[in-house]
Amino acid sequence: MSSPAAESGNLLVGLDYSILQKCMHCGMCLATCPTYMETLQERSSPRGRIAMMRAIADGQLEVSKTFADEMYFCLGCLACESACPAGVDYTNLFEHARAEIERVGVLDTRKRRAIRHTLIQLIFTSRRRLRLLGGSLAAYQRLGLQALVRRTGLVRLLPRRLRELEPLTPTVRGESVRVNFRRDLARHNPPSPRHRVGLLTGCVQDIAFGEVNADTVRVLQVNGCEVVVPETQECCGSLHAHNGELEAARDLARANIDAFDPESLDAIVTNAGGCGSHMRHYDRLLADDDAYRERARVWSEKVRDIHELLVDIGYRKPLTPPPAAADGPLVVTYHDSCHLRHGQKVVDQPRQILRDIPGVELVELPEADWCCGSAGIYNITQPEMSMELLDRKMEKVGGTGAGVMAAANPGCAIQLEHGTGRAGLEIEVTHPITLLAAAYRAEAGSAAPSGEEAVAS
């Protein structure tokens, strides 16, 4: 006879129970959890959250607002997974817990429904709508309207929450790489490639950091890769999965598998830590889909972070310093994207690449693996805790003496750029691959600064 919890469709009950049982309550995760270290509350630790999830699965606890608030207080940084000696799959638990919260609706309000529908269901499920958003934001900035609003103090007329979020507005730096790829980038694919790879251009990355995508294509081409950028690709779905919308995440996973055709590629490359971490789990996400199960397995096997792939194929070390290091050592420190380090286990490769760039002096950042507070949309939903974590991060950054901070995730980059302003630090935030691409360009004698103009070299 099934339990009342099972009959209700409880998603935590539907999980393989062994996943919930793996936690030994040893406490190894406690010192790695930013929310626990700030509050010292057991319920704000991975161990405490898992205990609540198991009680719900056992029918001993109901999904309440208290549980929901706690699960959305969690950063989802996955530092606990790296620390766990038992190999607890916290990602799986975290996503199903939030999905159950949304199914039950304990946090449901008209305002919350409208925000979630606009962001998760409308904007981030459509490349066309994302392009419209990016184009509007670019026009707002390039016409000087953003500078005018800030200079005149008009921003003070916004509601308090929007006032607090306005400094986090990303700067649109270049065109979508898909436009550049059709126009220029594909011409530079090597005639006899050693590898054929697909590039996920991402959402925020493509809107706000188009030059990083273009630099990624350039670096791959220099290293003998034919790069494919499917026009029909969609958002990777991490935003949806991490916010309890598993069906939307599955739809996006299917769309991307169709767009890329993973069987035809040697690798599916991403330069965003959060995207790559989620895409490695398409096999789990579509495990019950007979039509996509096998293709999802192939997809997950082929997902590679750009740094990981370059090291795997034996990338060519540049011979010339990037322009920023032409007159002396460029002191760089590196911040670990949580999902790149803890989700994808890519730790040494970005550091190796930075050390191999002539003229770059890599200085290790204390607590490099401590979350910066971005965590997807955490800086929107939990601004107070997010800023506490950011200030802690910037205190460590200021002590390195670095002039450049490298980070391999767009959410981190936006958060860290905001942090430099809060801390009054003159530090440039960039992607490791942009520094590598600049060195390749300098070696080729090109004066192009970055991004789409770099392709000409």
Order of alpha helices (4+ residues) and beta strands (2+ residues): alpha-alpha-alpha-alpha-alpha-alpha-alpha-alpha-alpha-alpha-alpha-alpha-beta-alpha-alpha-beta-alpha-alpha-beta-alpha-alpha-alpha-beta-alpha-beta-alpha-beta-alpha-alpha-beta-alpha-beta-alpha
